[in-house]
Amino acid sequence: MKQDIAILLCVYDSALWLPQLLNSLYAQSCQDFQILVHDDGSRDDTLSILEKYRQQYGKLEIDYDSCPGRKAMGSFIWLLERHPGYRYYMFCDHDDVWLPEKIALTLEKMQECEAARPHSPVVVNTDLTVVDRDLHVIHPSFWKYNGIDRPLLSDFNYLTVCNAFTGCTMMINSQARDLSLPVGPHAMMHDKWIALKVADCRDGVLAYVEKPTILYRQHGDNEIGAQAVGGKYYLRRLRHLRDSLRQNRQTLAMSRDIRPFTVLEYMYYKIMYFLRRRP
Protein backbone atom coordinates (compact mmCIF):
# COMPACT_ATOMS: atom_id res chain seq x y z
CA MET A 1 0.00 0.00 0.00
CA LYS A 2 1.30 3.46 -0.93
CA GLN A 3 2.42 5.58 2.01
CA ASP A 4 1.14 9.12 2.61
CA ILE A 5 4.57 10.76 2.91
CA ALA A 6 7.34 10.75 0.32
CA ILE A 7 10.78 11.48 1.76
CA LEU A 8 12.90 12.73 -1.14
CA LEU A 9 16.55 11.89 -0.44
CA CYS A 10 19.39 13.14 -2.64
CA VAL A 11 22.80 11.52 -2.29
CA TYR A 12 26.26 11.95 -3.78
CA ASP A 13 29.33 10.14 -2.39
CA SER A 14 27.40 9.90 0.86
CA ALA A 15 28.88 6.74 2.38
CA LEU A 16 30.43 8.59 5.33
CA TRP A 17 27.16 10.12 6.53
CA LEU A 18 24.42 7.94 5.10
CA PRO A 19 24.11 5.19 7.77
CA GLN A 20 23.43 7.73 10.55
CA LEU A 21 20.86 9.49 8.41
CA LEU A 22 19.06 6.28 7.42
CA ASN A 23 19.10 4.98 11.00
CA SER A 24 17.39 8.20 12.08
CA LEU A 25 14.71 7.81 9.40
CA TYR A 26 13.89 4.24 10.38
CA ALA A 27 13.80 5.31 14.05
CA GLN A 28 11.03 7.88 13.46
CA SER A 29 7.97 7.61 15.69
CA CYS A 30 5.85 8.02 12.54
CA GLN A 31 6.64 5.37 9.93
CA ASP A 32 4.04 6.33 7.31
CA PHE A 33 6.61 7.14 4.63
CA GLN A 34 8.41 5.94 1.52
CA ILE A 35 12.02 7.01 0.89
CA LEU A 36 12.61 7.98 -2.74
CA VAL A 37 16.30 8.35 -3.59
CA HIS A 38 18.14 10.19 -6.34
CA ASP A 39 21.85 9.36 -6.66
CA ASP A 40 23.80 12.11 -8.42
CA GLY A 41 26.57 9.84 -9.69
CA SER A 42 28.21 8.48 -6.53
CA ARG A 43 31.59 6.72 -6.87
CA ASP A 44 31.84 5.37 -3.33
CA ASP A 45 29.73 2.79 -1.45
CA THR A 46 26.58 4.92 -1.38
CA LEU A 47 24.49 2.63 -3.58
CA SER A 48 25.50 -0.54 -1.75
CA ILE A 49 24.58 1.06 1.59
CA LEU A 50 21.18 2.07 0.21
CA GLU A 51 20.58 -1.44 -1.11
CA LYS A 52 21.51 -2.95 2.25
CA TYR A 53 18.96 -0.77 4.05
CA ARG A 54 16.35 -1.40 1.36
CA GLN A 55 16.66 -5.14 1.83
CA GLN A 56 16.67 -4.94 5.62
CA TYR A 57 13.97 -2.34 6.25
CA GLY A 58 12.09 -1.76 2.97
CA LYS A 59 10.23 1.45 2.19
CA LEU A 60 13.15 2.66 0.05
CA GLU A 61 13.20 3.09 -3.71
CA ILE A 62 16.24 4.17 -5.76
CA ASP A 63 15.43 6.10 -8.92
CA TYR A 64 18.29 5.57 -11.36
CA ASP A 65 19.09 8.66 -13.40
CA SER A 66 20.64 8.45 -16.86
CA CYS A 67 21.81 12.06 -16.59
CA PRO A 68 23.39 12.55 -13.12
CA GLY A 69 25.12 15.76 -12.10
CA ARG A 70 21.95 17.70 -11.28
CA LYS A 71 23.22 18.91 -7.88
CA ALA A 72 20.86 19.55 -4.97
CA MET A 73 18.04 21.60 -6.47
CA GLY A 74 17.96 19.67 -9.74
CA SER A 75 17.91 16.34 -7.92
CA PHE A 76 15.06 17.29 -5.59
CA ILE A 77 12.98 18.76 -8.40
CA TRP A 78 13.66 15.65 -10.53
CA LEU A 79 12.24 13.48 -7.74
CA LEU A 80 9.32 15.82 -7.12
CA GLU A 81 8.34 15.73 -10.79
CA ARG A 82 8.62 11.94 -11.05
CA HIS A 83 6.45 11.12 -8.05
CA PRO A 84 2.97 12.63 -8.09
CA GLY A 85 0.23 11.10 -5.99
CA TYR A 86 1.60 11.41 -2.45
CA ARG A 87 -0.26 13.53 0.09
CA TYR A 88 2.93 15.02 1.54
CA TYR A 89 6.57 15.48 0.56
CA MET A 90 9.67 16.02 2.70
CA PHE A 91 13.22 16.82 1.57
CA CYS A 92 16.16 14.98 3.08
CA ASP A 93 19.88 15.80 2.92
CA HIS A 94 22.36 12.95 3.11
CA ASP A 95 24.47 14.32 5.97
CA ASP A 96 21.91 15.29 8.63
CA VAL A 97 20.28 13.33 11.46
CA TRP A 98 16.52 13.48 12.00
CA LEU A 99 15.28 13.64 15.58
CA PRO A 100 12.74 10.89 16.41
CA GLU A 101 9.63 13.13 16.42
CA LYS A 102 10.51 15.11 13.27
CA ILE A 103 7.89 13.59 10.99
CA ALA A 104 5.20 13.38 13.67
CA LEU A 105 5.58 17.01 14.78
CA THR A 106 5.66 18.34 11.23
CA LEU A 107 2.70 16.22 10.15
CA GLU A 108 0.68 17.38 13.16
CA LYS A 109 1.25 21.02 12.19
CA MET A 110 0.49 20.27 8.54
CA GLN A 111 -2.85 18.64 9.35
CA GLU A 112 -3.73 21.49 11.70
CA CYS A 113 -3.18 23.95 8.84
CA GLU A 114 -5.15 21.83 6.38
CA ALA A 115 -8.08 21.58 8.80
CA ALA A 116 -8.16 25.39 9.05
CA ARG A 117 -7.63 25.98 5.31
CA PRO A 118 -8.84 22.95 3.31
CA HIS A 119 -7.44 22.50 -0.22
CA SER A 120 -4.80 25.22 0.30
CA PRO A 121 -1.12 24.76 -0.54
CA VAL A 122 0.79 24.43 2.74
CA VAL A 123 4.47 24.48 3.64
CA VAL A 124 5.59 23.61 7.17
CA ASN A 125 9.09 24.46 8.33
CA THR A 126 10.88 23.73 11.62
CA ASP A 127 13.88 25.00 13.51
CA LEU A 128 17.17 23.04 13.48
CA THR A 129 20.00 22.33 15.89
CA VAL A 130 23.34 23.28 14.33
CA VAL A 131 26.04 20.66 14.96
CA ASP A 132 29.59 19.98 13.80
CA ARG A 133 30.73 16.95 11.81
CA ASP A 134 30.73 14.81 14.96
CA LEU A 135 27.25 16.00 16.01
CA HIS A 136 28.51 18.26 18.80
CA VAL A 137 26.12 21.18 19.24
CA ILE A 138 27.28 24.50 17.79
CA HIS A 139 23.99 26.26 18.51
CA PRO A 140 20.63 24.86 19.69
CA SER A 141 18.63 27.04 17.27
CA PHE A 142 19.48 27.63 13.61
CA TRP A 143 16.94 30.46 13.52
CA LYS A 144 18.73 32.35 16.29
CA TYR A 145 22.17 31.44 14.95
CA ASN A 146 21.30 32.83 11.51
CA GLY A 147 19.20 35.72 12.77
CA ILE A 148 16.01 34.38 11.18
CA ASP A 149 12.90 36.40 12.04
CA ARG A 150 10.39 33.77 11.02
CA PRO A 151 7.11 35.75 11.52
CA LEU A 152 8.40 38.59 9.35
CA LEU A 153 9.54 36.14 6.69
CA SER A 154 6.04 34.78 6.13
CA ASP A 155 5.51 37.74 3.79
CA PHE A 156 6.52 37.32 0.12
CA ASN A 157 8.40 40.62 0.02
CA TYR A 158 10.58 39.84 3.02
CA LEU A 159 10.94 36.19 2.03
CA THR A 160 12.39 37.41 -1.27
CA VAL A 161 15.34 39.07 0.47
CA CYS A 162 15.94 36.40 3.14
CA ASN A 163 14.95 32.74 3.01
CA ALA A 164 13.40 31.41 6.22
CA PHE A 165 12.71 27.94 4.82
CA THR A 166 15.37 25.25 5.09
CA GLY A 167 14.61 22.41 2.69
CA CYS A 168 15.70 19.62 5.02
CA THR A 169 13.01 20.64 7.55
CA MET A 170 10.16 21.25 5.09
CA MET A 171 6.99 19.31 4.54
CA ILE A 172 4.72 20.35 1.67
CA ASN A 173 1.32 19.02 0.73
CA SER A 174 0.33 17.88 -2.75
CA GLN A 175 -1.26 21.25 -3.51
CA ALA A 176 2.04 23.02 -2.80
CA ARG A 177 3.86 20.49 -4.99
CA ASP A 178 1.52 21.09 -7.92
CA LEU A 179 1.71 24.87 -7.47
CA SER A 180 5.54 24.82 -7.47
CA LEU A 181 5.95 22.92 -10.75
CA PRO A 182 7.36 23.69 -13.19
CA VAL A 183 10.28 25.52 -11.59
CA GLY A 184 11.20 28.92 -13.03
CA PRO A 185 14.40 29.38 -15.05
CA HIS A 186 16.07 31.53 -12.38
CA ALA A 187 15.28 29.37 -9.34
CA MET A 188 18.35 29.03 -7.10
CA MET A 189 17.14 26.40 -4.62
CA HIS A 190 14.03 24.27 -4.37
CA ASP A 191 13.16 25.32 -0.81
CA LYS A 192 13.00 29.06 -1.44
CA TRP A 193 11.24 28.60 -4.77
CA ILE A 194 8.48 26.50 -3.18
CA ALA A 195 8.10 28.90 -0.24
CA LEU A 196 7.86 31.91 -2.57
CA LYS A 197 5.27 30.22 -4.76
CA VAL A 198 3.10 29.41 -1.75
CA ALA A 199 3.59 32.89 -0.27
CA ASP A 200 2.46 34.39 -3.59
CA CYS A 201 -0.72 32.27 -3.61
CA ARG A 202 -3.80 33.95 -2.14
CA ASP A 203 -4.72 30.83 -0.15
CA GLY A 204 -1.16 29.70 0.55
CA VAL A 205 -0.11 28.82 4.10
CA LEU A 206 3.44 29.12 5.46
CA ALA A 207 3.63 27.51 8.90
CA TYR A 208 6.34 26.90 11.50
CA VAL A 209 7.20 24.46 14.23
CA GLU A 210 9.29 26.24 16.85
CA LYS A 211 11.06 23.09 18.01
CA PRO A 212 14.25 21.87 16.28
CA THR A 213 13.60 18.54 14.57
CA ILE A 214 16.95 17.88 12.94
CA LEU A 215 20.67 17.88 13.67
CA TYR A 216 21.99 20.13 10.89
CA ARG A 217 25.53 18.93 10.33
CA GLN A 218 28.22 21.45 9.33
CA HIS A 219 31.31 19.70 7.99
CA GLY A 220 32.83 22.13 5.48
CA ASP A 221 31.44 20.50 2.34
CA ASN A 222 27.83 21.64 2.70
CA GLU A 223 26.35 23.04 -0.51
CA ILE A 224 24.54 25.56 1.68
CA GLY A 225 25.33 25.82 5.38
CA ALA A 226 24.68 27.78 8.54
CA GLN A 227 26.41 31.06 9.29
CA ALA A 228 26.21 32.98 12.54
CA VAL A 229 24.87 36.50 11.90
CA GLY A 230 26.89 39.23 13.59
CA GLY A 231 29.70 41.66 13.01
CA LYS A 232 32.01 39.07 11.46
CA TYR A 233 29.23 37.92 9.13
CA TYR A 234 28.70 41.42 7.73
CA LEU A 235 32.44 42.06 7.42
CA ARG A 236 32.73 38.82 5.46
CA ARG A 237 29.91 39.91 3.16
CA LEU A 238 31.69 43.21 2.55
CA ARG A 239 34.97 41.46 1.75
CA HIS A 240 33.11 39.34 -0.79
CA LEU A 241 30.94 42.15 -2.09
CA ARG A 242 31.03 40.96 -5.69
CA ASP A 243 29.68 37.53 -4.71
CA SER A 244 27.03 39.16 -2.51
CA LEU A 245 25.86 41.38 -5.37
CA ARG A 246 25.74 38.39 -7.72
CA GLN A 247 23.63 36.39 -5.24
CA ASN A 248 21.25 39.32 -4.80
CA ARG A 249 20.83 39.66 -8.56
CA GLN A 250 20.05 35.95 -8.81
CA THR A 251 17.55 36.19 -5.95
CA LEU A 252 15.80 39.13 -7.58
CA ALA A 253 15.62 37.29 -10.91
CA MET A 254 14.07 34.25 -9.18
CA SER A 255 11.42 36.41 -7.50
CA ARG A 256 10.61 38.02 -10.85
CA ASP A 257 9.80 34.59 -12.24
CA ILE A 258 6.83 34.67 -9.82
CA ARG A 259 5.73 38.31 -9.63
CA PRO A 260 7.03 41.74 -10.73
CA PHE A 261 9.65 43.03 -8.30
CA THR A 262 11.81 46.09 -8.91
CA VAL A 263 15.37 46.73 -7.78
CA LEU A 264 14.14 49.59 -5.59
CA GLU A 265 11.58 47.30 -3.93
CA TYR A 266 14.24 44.70 -3.33
CA MET A 267 16.57 47.28 -1.74
CA TYR A 268 13.72 48.66 0.38
CA TYR A 269 12.77 45.27 1.83
CA LYS A 270 16.41 44.35 2.31
CA ILE A 271 16.93 47.48 4.44
CA MET A 272 13.60 47.10 6.24
CA TYR A 273 14.35 43.49 7.13
CA PHE A 274 17.72 44.50 8.54
CA LEU A 275 16.04 47.20 10.65
CA ARG A 276 12.99 45.18 11.76
CA ARG A 277 14.44 41.75 12.40
CA ARG A 278 14.49 40.70 16.03
CA PRO A 279 17.93 40.32 17.69
N, C-alpha and C positions, 0 to 999 in steps of 0.2 A: 504494500500500500504506500502511495506517495506521501511523504512527510509534508508538513505545513511550511517549514522553514528551510530555505536553501542557504547554506553557508558557502560563500564563494571564496575559495582559497587559491591564492596565486603564489607559486614557488619558483625559485631559481637558485640552484646550488645551495639548497637549504638544509643539507644533511646535519649541519652542526646544531641548528635550532629546532628542527622539525619534530623530533620525538617529544620534547617538552610541550610544544604547542598542541600536538595531537592528543597527548595524554590529558591536557586541560580541556579539550573539547569532549572527549569521551567521559570525563568526570563531571560534566555539567549536570545540575539538578534537573534540568529540562532536556530530554533526549529526543524531542520531536523535530529532528533535523536530518538533512542529507548534505554531506560535504561534497561539493563539486569543485574539482581541482583543474587549474590550468598550469601546466609546466612551461616555462619560457625558454626551454632549451638547456636544462641542467646537464652538467657533465660529471657530477659526483654521484653519490648513492641516493639521491632524493627519490627517484622513482621506485627503487627497491624498498625503501622505507615506507613509502605510501602503499605499495602492494602488500607488504607485511601487515600493516594496520588494516587494510581492506579485508584481507583474509581472516584476520583475528576478530575484528569488531564489526565489519560491514559498514553500511551507510556511507560509503565513500566511492565516488566515481571519478575517474581520471579522464578528462577530455583531451585527446591527443590533437595537437595543433600542427598542421603542415607548414605553417609560417610563423615560427616562434620569433622572439625578439620584440614583442609588443610593449615591454616594460609594464609598470604597475597599472596605469590607467587603461591602456589598451587591453591588458589581460582581463581586468575586472569587467570592462564593457563587453568584451568578447563573450565572457561567461554569462553576463546579464542578458545579452541578446539571444544566446543559444538556449536559454532555459526559461521560457514563459510557463505560466501555470501554477507557480507557487504562490502562496498567500503572502509570504514575507521573505525578504532577502537580507543577509548580513554579509559583511566584507571582512576577510580574515587575512592578516599579514603572517608571513611564515615564521617571524622571529619573536612574536609576543607570547604571553601566557594569559589565558582567559581565567578569571576568577570563577568559582563554582556556580554563582548565582547570576552570571552575566546574561545568559539567554532569558532566564526566568524574569529578572527585573526589567529587562528591556521589553519583553513581550507583554508584561503586565501594563507598562506605560503605554505601549502601542494600542492594546485593546481598550484601555481607558479613553484614549484619544478617538479611536474609531467609534466607540459607543456615543461619545459626545458629538462627533461629526461624521456620520455614516457616509461611506462612498467617497470620502475626501482622501487626497494623497497625503501620507503622513511619513515624516522622518523622525526617528527618535535617536538621540545622541546621549552619551554618558561621559562622565569624567574619567580620567585615567590616573594611575600611579606611575610616575616616571622612575625607571630603574636603570641600573647599569647592565653591562653584559652578563654579570653574574647574579642578576636580580636583586642587588642591594638597592634600597630605596634612595633615589636622588631627591625626589619631592613627592609628597603624598597626593598632590593635586596638580595635574597638568594645566587645568584652567588657571590656577593661581600662578603657577610657574611661568606660563606664557602670557599672563595678563589678559586672559580671555574674559570679557564681560558678556556672558551668555545672554542675559535678557535683551541687551542692546542689539546683539547680533542676530536677533530673530527678524529684524527688518531687512528687506532686500538691499536697501541703500548702504547700510552699515556692513552687511554680510559681503557686499561687493569688495569692500576695502580690507576686510579681515575675516578669514574663515574661522568659524566657531565649530565646524563639524569635522571630526576626525574619522576617516573612513572605517578604521578598525573597530570603532565603537557603534557604528550606525546600524540601525534596522530600518528598512523601508517596506511599505506595503506594496501590493501589486499595482495599485493606482499610481504611486510615486514612480515605480519602475516604468510603466507605460508612458507617463508624462515626460520622463527624462530621456527617452529614446525617440529619434536618434540623437547622438551627442553632437553639439556644434563644432565647427572646424577649429575654433580657438580655445576649446576646453583644455585646461591645464591638468586637472585631476578630477576623478570621478566623484569624489565626495563633495567638493565645492559646487560642481556642476549640478548635481542632484539637489543639493540644498537650495541653490539659487532658483532652479526651476520650480521647486515647491513653494519657495517664498514668493515667487512671482505669480503663483496661481491664487485666484481669489479665495478658493476654499482650502488652500494648502495649510498644513499644520506642521510646525517645527517644534518638537518637544524635547525635554531634557530630563535625564536622571542625574541627580546631584552626586550620587555615590560612584566612586571609581569601580569599574568592572573589569579592568584589564591591567596587566603589568606591561607597560609600554617600554620595551627594551631599547636602550641607546648604546650602540656598539661601534659607532664610527662609520658604518657602511649603510646606514639608513638612507633610503631615497629621499624621505622627508622626515625630519626629526624634531625634537623638542629643544627650544632655546629659552633660557631664562630672560625675561624682559626687565631691563634696567639700564643703568648708565653704560655698561660695557656693550650691551646689545645695540644701543643707538650709535655708539662710537664705531662699532663694527659695520653697521649699515652705512655710515658716512664714509668709512674707508673703502667700502665696496659700492660706491654710489652708482657706478655704471650698471652693475648687476641689479641693484635695487630699482633703478629706473626701468630697466628691461622687464623685470618681473611685474612692475606696476602697469606697463604698457600691455603686457600679455593679459593681466587680470582685467583691465579695462576692455580689451578686445573680446574676452570671454563673456563679460557682462553684456556687451553690445550684441552678442548672438541671441540674447534673450529679450532685452528691451533697450530702447535708446538711452544712452548715458554719456553725457559730455565730459570733457576733461575738467572743466570747472566744477561740475557736480562731484566728480571723483575726488578732486582736491578738497572740496568743501567737506565731504563726509570723512575723508582721511583726517583732516584737522579736527573736526568735531568729535570723531571717535577718540582721538588722542586726548582731547580735553574732557570728554564725558566719561571715559572708561573708569571703572572703580579701581582703586589701588589694590 
